Structure formats: C-alpha cells, structure tokens
Amino acid sequence: MRFTLDVNEEQAKLIQDALELYIRVRIGQWQEVAEVCMVKNDELSGEEYVAQKNRVRPLLGEARAICFSELGTDLCGSYGVSRFADTRAAYDVFQVIRRELSWARHPKGARTLDFDKTTQFSDLPMPVCKKSKD
C-alpha cells in the first residue's frame, strides 16, 4: 500500500524537523528536546537560556536513564540510527526530504551532506520526494 502527500516547502520542513526530533529521542539524544523547546522561546535572554538548559539537562538525563539504562544519565552518549528498525525507516524518510529541500532551495548544490545521495538504512522501500511544478 502506498500513499501520496502533497505539502508545501514549509510543511516539508516541519515534517523533516519532526522526523529528526523523533529519531534523536529514540536513539537517546534527549538534549535535543530541551534545544527544540528553548530555541522556540524567543523571550529568554542568553543567561536565562543557559540557566534553563542547565536545570533541564539533569532531569532529561534521569528520565533517559530510566528508558535506556545502558546509556546512563550523561546526555553525551547515544545509540546510532541503525539501532532500531523504526529509526532506520524514519532516517530514510528524513534523508529523502532533507535532500529534496536542499536541492530545491539551492539548485547549484553545496558541499554538505544535505545534497548527498541518500543511503538506505531500513529494509523498507525508499520513499520518493520530488519538488512539484508550481
């Protein structure tokens, strides 16, 4: 069974960002939860941002240690995207969207992995994402 989803550039970016956060949470990179929440809070000064981040990190470390005991409370370590079937599949979708958005925004390309050919991680068929003609 296949599905087609027609989205604009902003929606594609939101899907890409959601997939990236999902992958990071599943592989134990829980510091990204704080980053996503705090970056969106434009009301924080630089000092407030650092103070809030320093309060949140130990709490996230404790929660992560409950879910992924082998990773412990130090937020620096994590699994790789290949660890779980769902993260492999999500990473495939993430890569395809990231690459297509990058080429659509910068048709001449650039020297970043965003423009590289995607590498399949899951056993599922690779998704297809193509910029449509407006």
C-alpha positions as CSV (number, residue, x, y, z in Angstrom):
1,M,0.0,0.0,0.0
2,R,1.4,3.4,-1.0
3,F,0.3,7.0,-0.1
4,T,1.0,10.4,-1.6
5,L,1.2,13.5,0.5
6,D,1.2,16.9,-1.2
7,V,2.8,19.6,1.0
8,N,4.4,23.0,0.6
9,E,8.0,23.8,1.5
10,E,7.2,25.0,5.0
11,Q,5.2,21.8,5.7
12,A,8.0,19.6,4.3
13,K,10.5,21.4,6.6
14,L,8.2,20.7,9.6
15,I,8.0,17.0,8.7
16,Q,11.8,16.9,8.3
17,D,12.2,18.6,11.7
18,A,9.7,16.3,13.4
19,L,11.4,13.2,12.0
20,E,14.8,14.4,13.1
21,L,13.5,15.0,16.7
22,Y,11.8,11.6,16.7
23,I,15.0,9.9,15.6
24,R,17.1,11.8,18.2
25,V,14.6,10.9,21.0
26,R,14.5,7.2,20.0
27,I,18.3,6.9,19.9
28,G,18.8,8.7,23.2
29,Q,19.8,12.2,22.2
30,W,17.4,13.7,24.7
31,Q,19.3,17.0,25.0
32,E,17.6,17.9,21.7
33,V,14.3,18.0,23.4
34,A,15.5,20.9,25.5
35,E,17.1,22.6,22.5
36,V,13.9,22.4,20.4
37,C,11.7,23.8,23.2
38,M,14.1,26.5,24.3
39,V,15.1,27.7,20.8
40,K,11.4,28.4,20.1
41,N,11.2,30.6,23.3
42,D,12.4,34.0,22.0
43,E,11.7,35.6,25.4
44,L,14.8,34.1,27.0
45,S,18.0,36.1,27.3
46,G,21.3,34.4,26.8
47,E,21.8,34.0,30.5
48,E,18.3,32.7,31.1
49,Y,18.7,30.2,28.2
50,V,21.9,28.8,29.8
51,A,20.3,28.7,33.2
52,Q,17.2,26.9,32.0
53,K,19.2,24.5,29.9
54,N,21.4,23.7,33.0
55,R,18.2,22.9,35.0
56,V,16.6,20.8,32.3
57,R,19.6,18.6,31.3
58,P,19.9,16.6,34.6
59,L,16.1,15.9,34.5
60,L,16.3,14.7,30.9
61,G,19.3,12.6,31.9
62,E,17.5,10.9,34.7
63,A,14.4,10.2,32.5
64,R,16.6,8.8,29.7
65,A,18.4,6.5,32.2
66,I,15.1,5.0,33.1
67,C,14.2,4.4,29.5
68,F,17.7,3.5,28.2
69,S,19.5,2.3,31.3
70,E,22.7,1.3,29.4
71,L,23.1,4.9,28.3
72,G,23.1,6.3,31.8
73,T,22.4,9.9,32.8
74,D,25.2,11.6,30.8
75,L,23.4,13.0,27.7
76,C,26.6,12.9,25.6
77,G,26.2,9.2,24.6
78,S,23.5,7.7,22.4
79,Y,22.7,4.8,20.1
80,G,23.1,5.3,16.3
81,V,20.3,5.5,13.9
82,S,20.8,1.9,12.9
83,R,20.0,0.6,16.4
84,F,16.2,0.3,15.9
85,A,14.0,-0.6,12.9
86,D,11.8,2.5,13.3
87,T,14.8,4.9,13.5
88,R,16.2,3.3,10.3
89,A,12.9,3.8,8.5
90,A,12.5,7.3,9.9
91,Y,16.0,8.2,8.9
92,D,15.4,7.1,5.3
93,V,12.3,9.4,5.1
94,F,14.3,12.2,6.8
95,Q,17.2,12.0,4.3
96,V,14.9,12.0,1.3
97,I,13.1,15.1,2.4
98,R,16.3,16.9,3.5
99,R,17.9,16.2,0.2
100,E,15.0,17.4,-1.9
101,L,14.5,20.5,0.1
102,S,18.2,21.3,-0.1
103,W,18.3,21.0,-3.9
104,A,15.0,23.0,-4.3
105,R,16.5,25.8,-2.2
106,H,20.0,25.8,-3.7
107,P,19.8,24.3,-7.3
108,K,23.6,24.7,-7.7
109,G,24.2,22.5,-4.7
110,A,26.7,22.8,-1.9
111,R,29.3,20.7,-0.1
112,T,27.2,19.4,2.7
113,L,25.7,16.0,3.4
114,D,22.2,17.6,2.7
115,F,22.9,17.3,-1.0
116,D,24.5,13.8,-0.9
117,K,22.8,10.8,-2.4
118,T,20.7,9.1,0.2
119,T,21.9,5.9,1.8
120,Q,19.2,3.3,2.6
121,F,19.2,2.2,6.3
122,S,15.9,0.3,6.5
123,D,14.6,-2.7,4.7
124,L,11.6,-0.7,3.5
125,P,11.4,0.7,0.0
126,M,13.0,4.2,-0.2
127,P,10.4,6.9,-0.2
128,V,10.2,9.3,-3.1
129,C,10.1,13.1,-2.6
130,K,10.1,15.4,-5.6
131,K,9.6,19.1,-6.0
132,S,6.4,19.6,-8.0
133,K,5.9,22.4,-10.5
134,D,4.1,25.3,-9.0
